């Protein structure tokens, strides 16, 4: 899995990029927990390190022409052209295909009508190679980054059901660095504050008190 900041969406028309940006803003409201999600590590970090490793909740959206010279870990390329006449317009230019397929460090994903684009000399060698490697299909396989054995094939956004995807226990460390999360792995969620409570014994009065931690509202057993 990758954080949103490591993902770039490339489109071929400015109008399409504007629509994608608008759609992403709407998705941020629906999946706010997912976009802001961060993992608590086993040991507390310094403020400087936490700042350096902070997840930036945004996905970059650009046109192919404006992305020359840039790159990202994962690139999704939207090939919007699809018609009965098999016309692809300026997408028949080789330099645009080269830019689109070479901007990713880890993985590139083309979304489009492969049956139409394969009829054009610019795209046929690439699609033939992808088909030979069995990398052309009508679905994407999503995998839980915490439990790689949990996979699901999706064909549209309606197929992505985060509430039923990966129902294994989360077990991530809570913000108190003492307890683990008891929720299911998905949907993504935060690990603060910690809801666990334990007993705290005051040595002077030998009575039970509830101690509220500034981060974790737990009660600890201690002899002072």
GROMACS elastic network, one bead per residue, 0.5 to 0.9 nm:
[ bonds ]
;  ai    aj funct       b0    kb
    1   143     6  0.77898   500
    1   144     6  0.74675   500
    1   145     6  0.51779   500
    1   146     6  0.86911   500
    2     5     6  0.80104   500
    2     6     6  0.61486   500
    2     7     6  0.74352   500
    2    73     6  0.82072   500
    2    74     6  0.80605   500
    2   145     6  0.86010   500
    3     6     6  0.55687   500
    3     7     6  0.72764   500
    3    35     6  0.78937   500
    3    37     6  0.87287   500
    3    55     6  0.66356   500
    3    56     6  0.76163   500
    3    57     6  0.74149   500
    3    58     6  0.85224   500
    3    59     6  0.87749   500
    4     7     6  0.54161   500
    4     8     6  0.83884   500
    4    35     6  0.68106   500
    4    55     6  0.79487   500
    4    56     6  0.70117   500
    4    57     6  0.55678   500
    4    58     6  0.52552   500
    4    59     6  0.50660   500
    4    60     6  0.83022   500
    5     8     6  0.78209   500
    5    55     6  0.73318   500
    5    56     6  0.56293   500
    5    57     6  0.61699   500
    5    58     6  0.52384   500
    5    59     6  0.53168   500
    5    60     6  0.70865   500
    5    72     6  0.86839   500
    6    58     6  0.86619   500
    6    59     6  0.73055   500
    6    60     6  0.83268   500
    6    72     6  0.58846   500
    6    73     6  0.53814   500
    6    74     6  0.62042   500
    6    75     6  0.85388   500
    7    58     6  0.83873   500
    7    59     6  0.55586   500
    7    60     6  0.65011   500
    7    61     6  0.88308   500
    7    72     6  0.64332   500
    7    73     6  0.64166   500
    7    75     6  0.58282   500
    7    76     6  0.76183   500
    8    59     6  0.58803   500
    8    61     6  0.57665   500
    8    62     6  0.76045   500
    8    71     6  0.82797   500
    8    72     6  0.64754   500
    8    73     6  0.81099   500
    8    74     6  0.63164   500
    8    76     6  0.62500   500
    8    77     6  0.84957   500
    8   104     6  0.86914   500
    9    17     6  0.84279   500
    9    20     6  0.85195   500
    9    59     6  0.74108   500
    9    60     6  0.61796   500
    9    62     6  0.64694   500
    9    63     6  0.83248   500
    9    74     6  0.86131   500
    9    75     6  0.57801   500
    9    77     6  0.59228   500
    9    78     6  0.73945   500
   10    17     6  0.76664   500
   10    60     6  0.84762   500
   10    61     6  0.59698   500
   10    62     6  0.51553   500
   10    63     6  0.52874   500
   10    64     6  0.55487   500
   10    67     6  0.79722   500
   10    75     6  0.71011   500
   10    76     6  0.60858   500
   10    78     6  0.61491   500
   10    79     6  0.88083   500
   10   100     6  0.73976   500
   11    14     6  0.76103   500
   11    16     6  0.65040   500
   11    17     6  0.60002   500
   11    20     6  0.88573   500
   11    61     6  0.77887   500
   11    62     6  0.64678   500
   11    64     6  0.59084   500
   11    76     6  0.85744   500
   11    77     6  0.60082   500
   11    78     6  0.50276   500
   11    79     6  0.66905   500
   11    80     6  0.76679   500
   11   100     6  0.89885   500
   12    15     6  0.88899   500
   12    16     6  0.73839   500
   12    17     6  0.79280   500
   12    62     6  0.85206   500
   12    63     6  0.52745   500
   12    64     6  0.56200   500
   12    65     6  0.75323   500
   12    77     6  0.85290   500
   12    78     6  0.73130   500
   12    79     6  0.69012   500
   12    80     6  0.75408   500
   12    91     6  0.79500   500
   12    96     6  0.88198   500
   13    16     6  0.52665   500
   13    17     6  0.65090   500
   13    18     6  0.88722   500
   13    63     6  0.62766   500
   13    64     6  0.83080   500
   13    80     6  0.85923   500
   14    17     6  0.51140   500
   14    18     6  0.62912   500
   14    19     6  0.87194   500
   14    62     6  0.81259   500
   14    63     6  0.63847   500
   15    18     6  0.51819   500
   15    19     6  0.63612   500
   15    20     6  0.87711   500
   16    19     6  0.50601   500
   16    20     6  0.61791   500
   16    21     6  0.86410   500
   16    63     6  0.85882   500
   16    80     6  0.83265   500
   17    20     6  0.50387   500
   17    21     6  0.61527   500
   17    22     6  0.85872   500
   17    61     6  0.63122   500
   17    62     6  0.62774   500
   17    63     6  0.66059   500
   18    21     6  0.52098   500
   18    22     6  0.62526   500
   18    23     6  0.86854   500
   18    61     6  0.85427   500
   19    22     6  0.50995   500
   19    23     6  0.61774   500
   19    24     6  0.86411   500
   20    23     6  0.50310   500
   20    24     6  0.61089   500
   20    25     6  0.86804   500
   20    61     6  0.74388   500
   21    24     6  0.50966   500
   21    25     6  0.63344   500
   21    26     6  0.88101   500
   21    59     6  0.88202   500
   21    60     6  0.86250   500
   21    61     6  0.67082   500
   22    25     6  0.52827   500
   22    26     6  0.65607   500
   22    27     6  0.88415   500
   23    26     6  0.51488   500
   23    27     6  0.62582   500
   23    28     6  0.87533   500
   24    28     6  0.61548   500
   24    29     6  0.89341   500
   24    58     6  0.88614   500
   24    59     6  0.80938   500
   25    28     6  0.51257   500
   25    29     6  0.69721   500
   26    29     6  0.55771   500
   26    30     6  0.68687   500
   26    31     6  0.89233   500
   27    30     6  0.50282   500
   27    31     6  0.58438   500
   27    32     6  0.77876   500
   28    31     6  0.52149   500
   28    32     6  0.50842   500
   28    33     6  0.86322   500
   28    34     6  0.84384   500
   28    35     6  0.68706   500
   28    57     6  0.88076   500
   28    58     6  0.88291   500
   29    32     6  0.53085   500
   29    33     6  0.88909   500
   30    33     6  0.83704   500
   31    34     6  0.52576   500
   31    35     6  0.64494   500
   31    36     6  0.87930   500
   31   188     6  0.89024   500
   32    35     6  0.52435   500
   32    36     6  0.61314   500
   32    37     6  0.83140   500
   32    57     6  0.89781   500
   33    36     6  0.53281   500
   33    37     6  0.57699   500
   33   187     6  0.84556   500
   33   188     6  0.62220   500
   33   189     6  0.57842   500
   33   190     6  0.72168   500
   34    37     6  0.51605   500
   34    38     6  0.88249   500
   34    57     6  0.88136   500
   34   187     6  0.77662   500
   34   188     6  0.53473   500
   34   189     6  0.70134   500
   35    38     6  0.87873   500
   35    55     6  0.85550   500
   35    56     6  0.82820   500
   35    57     6  0.50822   500
   35    58     6  0.74624   500
   35   188     6  0.89339   500
   36    55     6  0.72242   500
   36    56     6  0.77593   500
   36    57     6  0.57971   500
   36   189     6  0.88760   500
   36   190     6  0.84425   500
   37    55     6  0.77122   500
   37    57     6  0.84314   500
   37   188     6  0.67552   500
   37   189     6  0.65389   500
   37   190     6  0.62882   500
   38    54     6  0.77670   500
   38    55     6  0.67079   500
   38   189     6  0.86775   500
   38   190     6  0.71784   500
   38   191     6  0.85369   500
   39   172     6  0.76563   500
   39   173     6  0.83059   500
   39   190     6  0.81007   500
   39   191     6  0.79415   500
   40    43     6  0.82043   500
   40    44     6  0.82460   500
   40   172     6  0.71474   500
   40   173     6  0.59680   500
   40   174     6  0.66617   500
   40   175     6  0.66327   500
   40   177     6  0.81934   500
   40   191     6  0.72977   500
   41    44     6  0.70219   500
   41    45     6  0.81999   500
   41   172     6  0.82566   500
   41   173     6  0.68498   500
   41   174     6  0.88894   500
   41   177     6  0.83304   500
   42   172     6  0.88221   500
   42   173     6  0.66174   500
   42   177     6  0.68665   500
   43   177     6  0.70079   500
   44   175     6  0.87608   500
   44   177     6  0.73416   500
   45    48     6  0.80427   500
   45    49     6  0.61287   500
   45    50     6  0.61386   500
   46    49     6  0.52680   500
   46    50     6  0.62264   500
   46    51     6  0.86167   500
   47    50     6  0.50769   500
   47    51     6  0.61251   500
   47    52     6  0.86666   500
   48    51     6  0.51582   500
   48    52     6  0.63181   500
   48    53     6  0.87901   500
   49    52     6  0.50248   500
   49    53     6  0.61680   500
   49    54     6  0.84499   500
   50    53     6  0.52348   500
   50    54     6  0.58891   500
   51    54     6  0.52525   500
   51    55     6  0.89496   500
   52    55     6  0.88366   500
   55    58     6  0.89478   500
   56    59     6  0.88464   500
   62    65     6  0.82547   500
   62    66     6  0.64590   500
   62    67     6  0.64443   500
   63    66     6  0.53616   500
   63    67     6  0.64593   500
   64    67     6  0.53072   500
   64    68     6  0.71511   500
   64    77     6  0.83609   500
   64    96     6  0.67711   500
   64    97     6  0.87307   500
   64    99     6  0.67964   500
   64   100     6  0.61357   500
   65    68     6  0.62244   500
   65    96     6  0.70105   500
   65    99     6  0.78319   500
   65   100     6  0.88293   500
   66    69     6  0.87754   500
   66    70     6  0.88439   500
   67    70     6  0.54845   500
   67    71     6  0.76795   500
   67    99     6  0.76908   500
   67   100     6  0.84736   500
   67   103     6  0.80539   500
   68    71     6  0.82652   500
   68    99     6  0.62882   500
   68   100     6  0.87161   500
   68   103     6  0.80111   500
   69    99     6  0.85435   500
   69   103     6  0.79843   500
   70   103     6  0.66345   500
   71    74     6  0.85240   500
   71    75     6  0.81843   500
   71   102     6  0.81039   500
   71   104     6  0.57087   500
   71   105     6  0.70823   500
   72    75     6  0.66062   500
   72   103     6  0.65046   500
   72   104     6  0.52868   500
   72   105     6  0.60639   500
   72   106     6  0.81453   500
   73   103     6  0.83319   500
   73   104     6  0.52736   500
   73   106     6  0.50271   500
   73   107     6  0.66893   500
   73   108     6  0.85567   500
   74   103     6  0.83221   500
   74   104     6  0.53057   500
   74   105     6  0.66533   500
   74   106     6  0.58073   500
   74   108     6  0.58089   500
   74   109     6  0.80271   500
   75   100     6  0.83903   500
   75   101     6  0.85145   500
   75   103     6  0.68618   500
   75   104     6  0.54239   500
   75   105     6  0.85115   500
   75   106     6  0.85174   500
   75   107     6  0.65181   500
   75   109     6  0.63101   500
   75   110     6  0.85676   500
   76   100     6  0.88868   500
   76   104     6  0.88940   500
   76   107     6  0.85741   500
   76   108     6  0.58449   500
   76   110     6  0.60165   500
   76   111     6  0.73525   500
   77   100     6  0.66750   500
   77   101     6  0.81989   500
   77   108     6  0.74153   500
   77   109     6  0.60103   500
   77   111     6  0.60619   500
   77   112     6  0.84527   500
   78    81     6  0.89758   500
   78   109     6  0.85165   500
   78   110     6  0.61302   500
   78   112     6  0.63504   500
   79    82     6  0.82680   500
   79    91     6  0.84603   500
   79   110     6  0.70857   500
   79   111     6  0.59266   500
   79   113     6  0.75544   500
   80   111     6  0.79809   500
   80   112     6  0.62503   500
   80   113     6  0.81521   500
   81    86     6  0.86299   500
   81    87     6  0.76096   500
   81    88     6  0.57752   500
   81    89     6  0.81289   500
   81    91     6  0.85403   500
   81   112     6  0.73839   500
   81   113     6  0.75225   500
   81   116     6  0.88652   500
   81   117     6  0.88175   500
   82    85     6  0.86075   500
   82    86     6  0.70480   500
   82    87     6  0.76742   500
   82    88     6  0.75291   500
   82   112     6  0.75876   500
   82   113     6  0.60691   500
   82   116     6  0.70397   500
   82   117     6  0.86241   500
   83    86     6  0.55773   500
   83    87     6  0.67245   500
   83    88     6  0.84214   500
   83   113     6  0.89973   500
   83   116     6  0.79448   500
   84    87     6  0.79444   500
   84   116     6  0.84394   500
   85   116     6  0.89826   500
   86   116     6  0.56593   500
   86   117     6  0.75404   500
   86   119     6  0.77301   500
   86   120     6  0.86959   500
   87   116     6  0.83210   500
   87   117     6  0.87693   500
   88    91     6  0.55357   500
   88    92     6  0.63719   500
   88   116     6  0.85195   500
   88   117     6  0.74949   500
   88   120     6  0.85569   500
   89    92     6  0.63830   500
   89    93     6  0.87425   500
   90    93     6  0.58864   500
   90    96     6  0.85181   500
   91    94     6  0.77678   500
   91    96     6  0.66779   500
   91    97     6  0.73199   500
   91   122     6  0.83848   500
   92    95     6  0.89469   500
   92    96     6  0.80481   500
   92    97     6  0.80655   500
   92   117     6  0.89727   500
   92   120     6  0.71697   500
   92   121     6  0.79133   500
   92   122     6  0.57256   500
   92   123     6  0.76760   500
   93    96     6  0.57854   500
   93    97     6  0.69678   500
   93   122     6  0.68466   500
   94    97     6  0.51915   500
   94    98     6  0.61987   500
   94    99     6  0.87257   500
   94   122     6  0.57256   500
   94   123     6  0.82123   500
   95    98     6  0.50076   500
   95    99     6  0.62084   500
   95   100     6  0.86212   500
   96    99     6  0.51930   500
   96   100     6  0.61778   500
   96   101     6  0.87074   500
   97   100     6  0.51069   500
   97   101     6  0.61755   500
   97   102     6  0.85574   500
   97   122     6  0.76023   500
   97   123     6  0.75605   500
   98   101     6  0.54022   500
   98   102     6  0.60828   500
   98   103     6  0.87864   500
   99   102     6  0.54351   500
   99   103     6  0.64119   500
  100   103     6  0.62002   500
  100   104     6  0.86327   500
  100   108     6  0.85567   500
  100   110     6  0.88624   500
  101   104     6  0.72894   500
  101   108     6  0.67123   500
  101   109     6  0.86010   500
  101   110     6  0.85202   500
  102   105     6  0.81888   500
  102   108     6  0.81638   500
  103   108     6  0.78865   500
  104   107     6  0.56398   500
  104   108     6  0.57144   500
  105   108     6  0.82653   500
  111   114     6  0.85335   500
  112   115     6  0.89386   500
  112   116     6  0.87735   500
  112   117     6  0.82573   500
  113   116     6  0.55148   500
  113   117     6  0.63765   500
  113   118     6  0.86994   500
  114   117     6  0.51318   500
  114   118     6  0.58798   500
  114   119     6  0.88293   500
  114   123     6  0.89443   500
  114   127     6  0.71746   500
  114   136     6  0.79890   500
  115   118     6  0.56255   500
  115   119     6  0.72824   500
  116   119     6  0.57941   500
  116   120     6  0.78536   500
  117   120     6  0.56368   500
  117   121     6  0.85978   500
  117   122     6  0.83846   500
  117   123     6  0.59428   500
  117   124     6  0.69358   500
  117   127     6  0.81345   500
  118   121     6  0.74413   500
  118   122     6  0.84086   500
  118   123     6  0.57444   500
  118   125     6  0.80700   500
  118   126     6  0.85246   500
  118   127     6  0.62999   500
  118   128     6  0.77133   500
  119   122     6  0.88574   500
  119   123     6  0.77271   500
  119   124     6  0.64539   500
  120   123     6  0.57054   500
  120   124     6  0.58733   500
  121   124     6  0.52500   500
  121   125     6  0.72881   500
  122   125     6  0.72943   500
  122   126     6  0.81861   500
  123   126     6  0.55237   500
  123   127     6  0.62197   500
  123   128     6  0.85669   500
  124   127     6  0.52381   500
  124   128     6  0.59007   500
  124   129     6  0.85106   500
  125   128     6  0.51901   500
  125   129     6  0.62048   500
  125   130     6  0.86822   500
  126   129     6  0.52437   500
  126   130     6  0.62641   500
  126   131     6  0.86731   500
  127   131     6  0.60446   500
  127   132     6  0.85147   500
  127   135     6  0.89569   500
  127   136     6  0.77391   500
  128   131     6  0.51054   500
  128   132     6  0.61568   500
  128   133     6  0.87262   500
  129   132     6  0.50640   500
  129   133     6  0.63860   500
  129   134     6  0.86805   500
  129   135     6  0.86294   500
  130   133     6  0.51316   500
  130   134     6  0.62104   500
  130   135     6  0.50517   500
  130   136     6  0.60527   500
  131   135     6  0.56066   500
  131   136     6  0.53598   500
  131   137     6  0.86055   500
  132   135     6  0.75830   500
  132   136     6  0.87447   500
  133   136     6  0.81828   500
  134   137     6  0.78790   500
  136   139     6  0.87480   500
  137   140     6  0.77523   500
  138   154     6  0.87323   500
  138   155     6  0.64239   500
  139   153     6  0.61125   500
  139   154     6  0.53497   500
  139   156     6  0.78559   500
  140   152     6  0.82527   500
  140   153     6  0.55521   500
  140   154     6  0.54130   500
  140   155     6  0.64967   500
  140   156     6  0.88513   500
  141   151     6  0.65261   500
  141   152     6  0.55484   500
  141   154     6  0.63225   500
  141   155     6  0.89890   500
  142   150     6  0.85351   500
  142   151     6  0.56756   500
  142   152     6  0.54220   500
  142   153     6  0.63321   500
  142   154     6  0.73712   500
  142   160     6  0.88887   500
  143   146     6  0.86845   500
  143   147     6  0.76789   500
  143   148     6  0.58037   500
  143   149     6  0.74537   500
  143   150     6  0.58271   500
  143   152     6  0.66236   500
  143   153     6  0.89679   500
  143   166     6  0.87620   500
  144   147     6  0.51675   500
  144   148     6  0.53601   500
  144   149     6  0.75935   500
  144   150     6  0.57707   500
  144   151     6  0.66972   500
  144   152     6  0.89792   500
  144   165     6  0.81959   500
  144   166     6  0.67228   500
  144   185     6  0.87116   500
  144   186     6  0.86850   500
  145   148     6  0.56225   500
  145   150     6  0.87238   500
  146   150     6  0.89047   500
  146   170     6  0.84374   500
  146   185     6  0.80921   500
  147   150     6  0.57655   500
  147   151     6  0.88269   500
  147   166     6  0.77291   500
  147   168     6  0.80497   500
  147   185     6  0.87556   500
  148   151     6  0.71207   500
  150   165     6  0.80412   500
  150   166     6  0.60126   500
  150   168     6  0.89213   500
  151   165     6  0.83065   500
  151   166     6  0.80228   500
  152   160     6  0.84982   500
  152   165     6  0.76679   500
  153   159     6  0.81410   500
  153   160     6  0.87888   500
  154   157     6  0.75018   500
  154   158     6  0.82870   500
  154   159     6  0.52725   500
  154   160     6  0.64365   500
  155   158     6  0.80987   500
  155   159     6  0.64677   500
  155   160     6  0.86658   500
  156   159     6  0.55046   500
  156   160     6  0.73056   500
  157   160     6  0.54071   500
  157   161     6  0.85160   500
  158   161     6  0.73163   500
  160   163     6  0.89554   500
  160   164     6  0.89187   500
  160   165     6  0.78643   500
  161   164     6  0.56375   500
  161   165     6  0.59701   500
  161   187     6  0.85878   500
  162   166     6  0.79017   500
  162   186     6  0.58701   500
  162   188     6  0.79143   500
  163   166     6  0.81563   500
  163   167     6  0.80442   500
  163   186     6  0.58235   500
  163   187     6  0.50768   500
  163   188     6  0.88782   500
  164   167     6  0.63497   500
  164   186     6  0.71565   500
  164   187     6  0.78076   500
  165   185     6  0.84156   500
  165   186     6  0.60920   500
  165   187     6  0.74087   500
  166   169     6  0.86531   500
  166   184     6  0.76863   500
  166   185     6  0.61075   500
  166   186     6  0.57343   500
  166   187     6  0.82577   500
  167   170     6  0.84636   500
  167   184     6  0.53115   500
  167   185     6  0.58182   500
  167   186     6  0.62384   500
  167   187     6  0.87552   500
  168   183     6  0.87420   500
  168   184     6  0.55656   500
  168   185     6  0.56084   500
  168   186     6  0.80299   500
  169   172     6  0.88392   500
  169   181     6  0.80163   500
  169   182     6  0.65388   500
  169   183     6  0.60974   500
  169   185     6  0.54377   500
  169   186     6  0.88168   500
  170   180     6  0.80585   500
  170   181     6  0.58982   500
  170   182     6  0.63563   500
  170   183     6  0.57406   500
  170   184     6  0.50983   500
  170   186     6  0.78819   500
  171   174     6  0.87412   500
  171   179     6  0.87417   500
  171   180     6  0.50067   500
  171   182     6  0.61563   500
  171   183     6  0.76758   500
  171   184     6  0.83625   500
  171   185     6  0.79988   500
  172   179     6  0.84577   500
  172   180     6  0.52705   500
  172   181     6  0.53205   500
  172   182     6  0.83949   500
  172   185     6  0.88692   500
  172   191     6  0.77854   500
  173   176     6  0.78878   500
  173   177     6  0.58811   500
  173   178     6  0.70781   500
  173   179     6  0.59340   500
  173   181     6  0.62352   500
  173   191     6  0.73836   500
  174   177     6  0.55487   500
  174   178     6  0.68964   500
  174   179     6  0.55999   500
  174   180     6  0.53941   500
  174   181     6  0.60601   500
  174   190     6  0.86450   500
  174   192     6  0.63258   500
  174   193     6  0.75089   500
  174   194     6  0.58772   500
  174   216     6  0.83812   500
  175   178     6  0.79772   500
  175   179     6  0.82233   500
  175   191     6  0.58801   500
  175   192     6  0.52780   500
  175   193     6  0.64001   500
  175   194     6  0.63029   500
  175   215     6  0.68470   500
  175   216     6  0.65754   500
  176   179     6  0.67974   500
  176   192     6  0.80242   500
  176   193     6  0.77997   500
  176   194     6  0.63871   500
  176   213     6  0.83898   500
  176   215     6  0.65300   500
  176   216     6  0.51194   500
  176   217     6  0.86435   500
  176   218     6  0.84804   500
  177   180     6  0.80426   500
  177   216     6  0.89356   500
  179   194     6  0.75403   500
  179   196     6  0.73137   500
  180   191     6  0.87384   500
  180   194     6  0.86924   500
  181   184     6  0.83492   500
  181   191     6  0.69718   500
  181   194     6  0.82301   500
  182   185     6  0.89423   500
  183   186     6  0.82747   500
  183   189     6  0.88015   500
  184   187     6  0.76115   500
  184   188     6  0.89688   500
  185   188     6  0.68013   500
  185   189     6  0.82677   500
  186   189     6  0.75550   500
  190   193     6  0.83559   500
  191   194     6  0.67515   500
  192   195     6  0.83316   500
  192   215     6  0.74345   500
  192   216     6  0.72648   500
  193   215     6  0.61502   500
  193   216     6  0.52638   500
  193   217     6  0.68133   500
  194   197     6  0.86629   500
  194   215     6  0.76649   500
  194   217     6  0.62089   500
  194   218     6  0.70741   500
  195   216     6  0.72456   500
  195   217     6  0.63619   500
  195   218     6  0.67223   500
  196   216     6  0.80913   500
  196   217     6  0.72850   500
  196   218     6  0.54330   500
  196   219     6  0.78431   500
  197   210     6  0.86883   500
  197   217     6  0.72828   500
  197   220     6  0.72413   500
  198   210     6  0.85926   500
  198   218     6  0.61936   500
  198   221     6  0.62981   500
  199   208     6  0.72859   500
  199   209     6  0.76918   500
  199   210     6  0.73268   500
  199   211     6  0.87220   500
  199   218     6  0.85930   500
  199   219     6  0.52172   500
  199   222     6  0.79268   500
  200   207     6  0.87022   500
  200   208     6  0.60508   500
  200   209     6  0.58620   500
  200   210     6  0.64388   500
  200   211     6  0.69947   500
  200   219     6  0.57249   500
  200   222     6  0.54672   500
  200   223     6  0.80278   500
  201   205     6  0.86213   500
  201   206     6  0.63321   500
  201   207     6  0.61029   500
  201   208     6  0.51127   500
  201   209     6  0.65425   500
  201   210     6  0.88602   500
  201   220     6  0.80656   500
  201   221     6  0.59046   500
  201   222     6  0.57239   500
  201   223     6  0.62482   500
  201   224     6  0.81599   500
  202   205     6  0.59331   500
  202   206     6  0.53191   500
  202   207     6  0.58804   500
  202   208     6  0.65332   500
  202   209     6  0.70505   500
  202   221     6  0.89613   500
  202   222     6  0.73999   500
  202   223     6  0.65707   500
  202   224     6  0.65694   500
  203   206     6  0.52595   500
  203   207     6  0.78904   500
  203   222     6  0.84535   500
  203   223     6  0.57906   500
  203   224     6  0.53778   500
  204   207     6  0.82190   500
  204   224     6  0.80925   500
  205   208     6  0.85731   500
  209   219     6  0.79746   500
  210   218     6  0.78682   500
  210   219     6  0.53624   500
  210   220     6  0.79567   500
  211   217     6  0.75843   500
  211   218     6  0.67523   500
  211   219     6  0.50392   500
  211   220     6  0.69605   500
  212   215     6  0.83261   500
  212   216     6  0.71329   500
  212   218     6  0.59251   500
  212   219     6  0.65421   500
  213   217     6  0.50201   500
  213   218     6  0.62306   500
  213   219     6  0.78360   500
  214   217     6  0.70335   500
  215   218     6  0.89659   500
  216   219     6  0.89482   500
